Amino acid sequence: MSDWQPIETAPKDGTEILVYDVWQKKGELFIVGWHFRDNSWRTVPGEWRKEPTHWIRLPPPPAEQERPDA
């Protein structure tokens, strides 16, 4: 089962999420957060996309590994 959700259910509290956006007739993925002032999704590092269709929470970062001595 997929964890992708309709964009209408995405959090609008500034949490960064991964969205699927059909742009220029091809699907693309972007990390975005809701931009309160403009009431729109803002991508990182600041490009704008207006038609995301689905979203998913970002996975946690990898666990830190100890670096081997050089």
GIGIJO-V534213 format. One record per pair of residues at least 12 apart in sequence whose ideal C-beta (glycine too) atoms are under 7 Angstrom apart, sorted by sequence separation. I is the first residue (numbers start at 1). J is the second residue. D is the distance in whole Angstrom. If there is no record, write none. Layout:
{{I,J,D} {I,J,D}}
This chain:
{{7,19,7} {31,43,7} {18,31,6} {19,32,5} {30,43,4} {31,44,5} {16,31,6} {17,32,6} {4,20,7} {16,32,7} {16,33,5} {15,33,6} {14,33,5} {30,49,6} {14,34,6} {13,34,7} {12,34,4} {19,41,7} {23,49,6} {31,58,7} {16,44,7} {21,49,5} {22,51,6} {21,51,6} {21,52,4} {22,53,6} {20,52,6} {19,52,4} {20,53,6} {20,54,4} {19,54,7} {19,55,5} {18,55,7} {17,55,5} {18,56,5} {17,56,7} {17,57,6} {18,58,6} {17,58,6} {16,58,6} {7,52,5} {10,55,4} {7,53,6} {7,54,6} {6,54,6} {7,55,6} {5,54,6} {4,54,4} {5,55,6} {5,56,7} {4,56,5} {3,56,5}}
